Amino acid sequence: MPSLNVSFTPEELEGVRAAAAAEGKSLKTYLHDLGVREQQRRQFVAGAVEWADRLREEFGQAFSDEIAPSERTSGADAA
């Protein structure tokens, strides 16, 4: 496995060490898990966006006479 060298300012490193300690992890494990969690977060967000897009289309078809919030300009319709 390739080695990776990451640089932190002393203040940044202090914060990362504190975060790792708060989770009861070594610095190496904490940084590894952080990358994995970010990858999982991105996959989750992509799935959520896809799901919302499907619902938006279904809602638009079911309620085609409704005014979309983004198209409302004033008054009670805008609220």
Secondary structure, DSSP 8 states (H G I E B T S, - for coil): ---------HHHHHHHHHHHHHTT--HHHHHHHHHHHHHHHHHHHHHHHHHHHHHHHHHHHHTTTS--GGG--SHHHH-
